């Protein structure tokens, strides 16, 4: 049995996946301690062929691809978990690269914290083009899921959870609370998410703590296609819709709507501060983001 399995779900991002895999084989941890499982979720491009070539070129590493015919990120991740062999499981995305210490850091963490079931690492953003002038740390967090809590291992505050593109688990975590909910998570071109929030909520309800592991960092690449107004509006709305779906499952819709009203008020204050600081574009998109999220929670049409 391997110490750690890296799981990468992929869908029609062959070239981006190769970039991810290059960072996987650059890990400082001894190769006999870990494996990488790529889950091909019905890709129609040359993902399978390019992976086969890459794996053949890097035959000294434990790299394998499995197919998941059920479309959806949660289905793909659940498939990867089932196909993996590691005592610890780290889940990343196919539009990321891993810090060289990624595997080593997670192994060291779980070895040092024998009761810990879940953790997450830092998420740093890399723009493939220029960072827009309208981007604030709030809108960037929504688009890139940026995360950086501390320089040492620490607990996540109650208001935060690990990012979906950089989370790790002891295998027993899934025995304790189950797998990812297939009703949530990206599915084809759908931007509905929230599957990781749902899983971490279940872990917290069972009494588990969530840990931040700073050196298990990844770099999230953002193409220009994710910086358009159309994508921004659809993403904002689907963030809200994902919250609504989780709230309905928990019987907490009224609590969600009250919380979103409070967030709207806080957003007006932040937007005013950006405007005073002569950054009106940041104010504009912050308000636009909050309006989209609120509409999603109310299930209003785009």
C-alpha positions as CSV (number, residue, x, y, z in Angstrom):
1,X,0.0,0.0,0.0
2,X,1.2,3.5,-0.9
3,X,1.4,6.2,1.7
4,X,-0.4,8.8,-0.4
5,X,-2.5,8.8,-3.5
6,X,-2.9,11.9,-5.6
7,X,-6.3,12.0,-7.4
8,X,-6.8,14.2,-10.5
9,X,-10.2,14.3,-12.2
10,X,-10.0,15.6,-15.7
11,X,-12.4,16.6,-18.5
12,X,-11.2,17.9,-21.9
13,X,-8.1,19.6,-20.6
14,X,-5.4,17.4,-22.1
15,X,-2.6,20.1,-22.3
16,X,-3.5,21.5,-18.8
17,X,-3.4,17.9,-17.4
18,X,0.1,17.4,-18.8
19,X,1.3,20.6,-17.0
20,X,-0.2,19.1,-13.8
21,X,1.5,15.8,-14.3
22,X,4.9,17.5,-14.9
23,X,4.6,18.9,-11.4
24,X,3.5,15.5,-10.0
25,X,6.7,13.8,-11.2
26,X,8.8,16.6,-9.8
27,X,7.8,15.7,-6.2
28,X,10.6,15.5,-3.6
29,X,9.0,12.6,-1.8
30,X,10.4,9.1,-2.7
31,X,8.5,7.7,-5.6
32,X,7.8,4.4,-3.8
33,X,5.6,6.3,-1.2
34,X,3.0,7.7,-3.6
35,X,0.9,7.2,-6.7
36,X,-1.1,9.4,-9.0
37,X,-4.6,8.3,-10.2
38,X,-6.0,10.3,-13.1
39,X,-9.8,9.9,-13.6
40,X,-10.9,10.5,-17.2
41,X,-14.5,11.8,-17.0
42,X,-15.7,11.3,-20.6
43,X,-13.1,13.5,-22.2
44,X,-13.6,13.8,-26.0
45,X,-10.1,15.3,-26.7
46,X,-6.8,13.4,-26.8
47,X,-6.5,13.2,-23.0
48,X,-6.2,9.4,-22.9
49,X,-3.5,9.3,-25.7
50,X,-1.4,12.1,-24.1
51,X,-1.6,10.5,-20.7
52,X,-0.5,7.1,-22.1
53,X,2.5,8.8,-23.7
54,X,3.4,10.7,-20.6
55,X,3.1,7.5,-18.4
56,X,5.3,5.6,-20.8
57,X,7.9,8.3,-20.7
58,X,7.8,8.3,-16.9
59,X,7.7,4.6,-16.3
60,X,9.5,4.9,-13.0
61,X,6.5,6.5,-11.4
62,X,3.2,5.0,-10.3
63,X,0.8,6.7,-12.7
64,X,-2.5,5.3,-13.9
65,X,-5.7,6.4,-15.6
66,X,-9.1,5.1,-14.9
67,X,-12.4,5.9,-16.7
68,X,-15.6,7.2,-15.0
69,X,-18.5,7.2,-17.5
70,X,-20.9,9.0,-15.1
71,X,-20.4,12.7,-15.9
72,X,-19.6,15.0,-12.9
73,X,-16.7,16.0,-10.7
74,X,-18.1,14.3,-7.6
75,X,-18.5,11.0,-9.6
76,X,-15.0,11.3,-10.9
77,X,-13.4,12.0,-7.5
78,X,-15.4,9.1,-5.9
79,X,-14.1,6.8,-8.7
80,X,-10.5,8.0,-8.0
81,X,-10.9,7.3,-4.3
82,X,-12.1,3.7,-5.1
83,X,-9.3,3.1,-7.5
84,X,-6.5,4.5,-5.3
85,X,-4.3,2.6,-2.9
86,X,-2.9,5.2,-0.5
87,X,-3.6,5.5,3.2
88,X,-3.8,9.2,2.6
89,X,-5.6,10.8,-0.3
90,X,-4.9,14.2,-1.8
91,X,-7.3,15.6,-4.4
92,X,-6.2,18.3,-6.9
93,X,-7.6,19.6,-10.2
94,X,-6.3,19.4,-13.7
95,X,-5.7,23.2,-14.0
96,X,-3.1,23.3,-11.2
97,X,0.5,22.5,-10.5
98,X,1.8,21.2,-7.3
99,X,4.6,22.6,-5.1
100,X,7.5,20.1,-5.1
101,X,7.0,19.6,-1.3
102,X,3.2,18.8,-1.8
103,X,3.3,15.0,-1.3
104,X,6.0,15.2,1.4
105,X,4.2,17.8,3.4
106,X,0.9,15.9,3.5
107,X,2.6,12.6,4.4
108,X,4.5,14.4,7.2
109,X,1.3,16.0,8.4
110,X,-0.8,12.8,8.6
111,X,2.1,10.9,10.1
112,X,2.5,13.6,12.8
113,X,-1.2,14.0,13.5
114,X,-2.5,10.5,13.8
115,X,-6.1,11.5,14.7
116,X,-6.5,14.0,11.9
117,X,-8.9,13.0,9.1
118,X,-8.8,16.0,6.8
119,X,-6.6,18.9,5.7
120,X,-6.0,21.5,3.0
121,X,-3.1,23.4,1.7
122,X,-2.3,26.8,0.3
123,X,-3.8,27.8,-3.1
124,X,-1.9,30.4,-5.1
125,X,-3.2,32.0,-8.3
126,X,-1.4,32.2,-11.6
127,X,-3.0,34.3,-14.4
128,X,-2.3,33.0,-17.9
129,X,-2.9,36.6,-19.1
130,X,-3.1,39.8,-17.1
131,X,-4.8,40.2,-13.8
132,X,-7.8,42.4,-14.4
133,X,-8.0,45.8,-12.8
134,X,-11.4,45.0,-11.4
135,X,-10.1,42.0,-9.5
136,X,-10.1,42.4,-5.7
137,X,-9.1,39.8,-3.2
138,X,-12.8,39.0,-2.7
139,X,-13.6,38.4,-6.4
140,X,-10.3,36.6,-6.8
141,X,-11.2,34.2,-3.9
142,X,-14.4,33.3,-5.8
143,X,-12.7,32.7,-9.2
144,X,-9.4,31.2,-8.1
145,X,-10.3,29.8,-4.6
146,X,-7.2,31.4,-3.2
147,X,-6.2,30.3,0.3
148,X,-3.3,31.0,2.6
149,X,-3.9,31.0,6.4
150,X,-0.5,30.7,8.0
151,X,3.1,29.6,7.7
152,X,2.7,26.7,10.1
153,X,0.1,23.9,10.5
154,X,-3.0,25.4,12.0
155,X,-6.7,24.8,12.3
156,X,-9.2,26.2,9.8
157,X,-11.5,28.7,11.4
158,X,-15.2,27.8,11.5
159,X,-15.9,30.1,8.6
160,X,-13.4,28.5,6.2
161,X,-12.8,25.0,4.8
162,X,-10.0,23.6,2.5
163,X,-10.2,24.5,-1.2
164,X,-11.7,21.9,-3.5
165,X,-8.6,21.9,-5.6
166,X,-6.3,21.2,-2.7
167,X,-7.7,18.9,0.0
168,X,-6.3,15.7,1.6
169,X,-7.9,13.0,3.7
170,X,-7.0,10.0,5.7
171,X,-8.9,7.1,4.0
172,X,-11.0,6.5,7.1
173,X,-12.6,9.9,6.6
174,X,-14.8,8.5,3.8
175,X,-15.7,5.5,5.9
176,X,-16.8,7.9,8.6
177,X,-19.0,10.3,6.6
178,X,-19.3,8.9,3.0
179,X,-18.0,10.2,-0.3
180,X,-18.7,13.3,-2.4
181,X,-22.4,14.0,-3.1
182,X,-22.9,13.5,-6.9
183,X,-25.8,16.0,-6.8
184,X,-23.2,18.7,-6.2
185,X,-20.0,19.6,-8.1
186,X,-19.1,20.6,-11.6
187,X,-20.8,18.6,-14.3
188,X,-19.7,19.2,-17.9
189,X,-20.1,22.9,-18.4
190,X,-22.3,23.4,-15.3
191,X,-20.7,25.6,-12.7
192,X,-22.6,24.2,-9.7
193,X,-20.1,23.4,-7.0
194,X,-20.2,22.9,-3.2
195,X,-19.4,19.2,-3.0
196,X,-16.3,19.8,-0.9
197,X,-18.2,22.2,1.4
198,X,-20.8,19.5,1.9
199,X,-18.2,16.9,2.7
200,X,-16.3,19.1,5.2
201,X,-19.6,20.1,6.9
202,X,-20.3,16.4,7.4
203,X,-16.9,15.9,8.9
204,X,-17.3,18.8,11.3
205,X,-20.7,17.6,12.4
206,X,-19.0,14.3,13.2
207,X,-16.6,16.2,15.5
208,X,-13.6,16.3,13.2
209,X,-11.1,19.2,12.9
210,X,-9.8,20.6,9.6
211,X,-6.1,21.4,9.4
212,X,-4.2,23.9,7.2
213,X,-0.9,22.5,5.9
214,X,1.0,25.5,4.4
215,X,3.7,23.7,2.5
216,X,1.3,21.4,0.6
217,X,0.7,24.3,-1.8
218,X,-0.7,24.3,-5.3
219,X,-0.8,26.9,-8.1
220,X,-4.2,27.5,-9.7
221,X,-4.0,28.7,-13.4
222,X,-6.7,31.1,-14.5
223,X,-7.2,31.5,-18.3
224,X,-8.7,34.6,-19.8
225,X,-11.9,32.6,-20.5
226,X,-12.6,32.7,-16.8
227,X,-12.3,36.5,-16.6
228,X,-15.2,37.4,-19.0
229,X,-18.3,39.0,-17.7
230,X,-20.4,36.1,-18.8
231,X,-18.3,33.6,-16.8
232,X,-18.2,35.9,-13.8
233,X,-22.0,36.2,-13.8
234,X,-22.6,32.5,-14.2
235,X,-20.1,31.6,-11.6
236,X,-21.5,34.1,-9.1
237,X,-25.0,32.7,-9.6
238,X,-23.9,29.1,-9.3
239,X,-22.0,29.8,-6.1
240,X,-25.3,31.0,-4.7
241,X,-27.3,28.1,-6.2
242,X,-24.8,25.6,-4.7
243,X,-25.4,27.2,-1.3
244,X,-29.1,26.9,-1.8
245,X,-28.9,23.2,-2.7
246,X,-26.9,22.4,0.4
247,X,-29.2,24.5,2.6
248,X,-32.3,22.7,1.2
249,X,-30.7,19.3,2.0
250,X,-30.0,20.5,5.6
251,X,-33.4,22.2,6.0
252,X,-31.6,25.6,6.5
253,X,-32.9,27.8,3.7
254,X,-34.2,30.6,6.0
255,X,-30.8,30.7,7.8
256,X,-29.0,30.9,4.5
257,X,-31.2,33.8,3.2
258,X,-30.7,35.8,6.4
259,X,-26.9,35.2,6.2
260,X,-26.8,36.4,2.6
261,X,-28.7,39.5,3.5
262,X,-26.0,40.3,6.1
263,X,-23.3,39.6,3.5
264,X,-25.1,42.0,1.1
265,X,-24.9,44.8,3.7
266,X,-21.2,44.1,4.3
267,X,-20.6,44.2,0.6
268,X,-22.1,47.7,0.3
269,X,-19.7,48.9,2.9
270,X,-16.7,47.3,1.2
271,X,-17.8,48.7,-2.2
272,X,-18.1,52.2,-0.7
273,X,-14.5,51.8,0.7
274,X,-13.2,50.8,-2.7
275,X,-14.9,53.8,-4.3
276,X,-13.5,56.2,-1.7
277,X,-10.1,54.6,-2.5
278,X,-10.6,55.5,-6.2
279,X,-11.0,51.9,-7.2
280,X,-14.6,52.0,-8.6
281,X,-14.1,48.9,-10.9
282,X,-13.4,46.7,-7.8
283,X,-16.5,48.1,-6.2
284,X,-18.6,47.4,-9.3
285,X,-17.5,43.8,-9.6
286,X,-17.8,43.2,-5.9
287,X,-21.4,44.3,-6.0
288,X,-22.0,42.3,-9.2
289,X,-20.6,39.2,-7.5
290,X,-22.8,39.6,-4.4
291,X,-25.9,40.2,-6.6
292,X,-25.2,37.0,-8.5
293,X,-24.7,35.0,-5.4
294,X,-27.9,36.3,-3.8
295,X,-29.9,35.6,-6.9
296,X,-28.6,32.1,-6.9
297,X,-29.6,31.5,-3.3
298,X,-33.1,32.9,-4.2
299,X,-33.1,30.7,-7.3
300,X,-33.9,33.7,-9.5
301,X,-33.3,33.3,-13.2
302,X,-30.0,34.7,-14.6
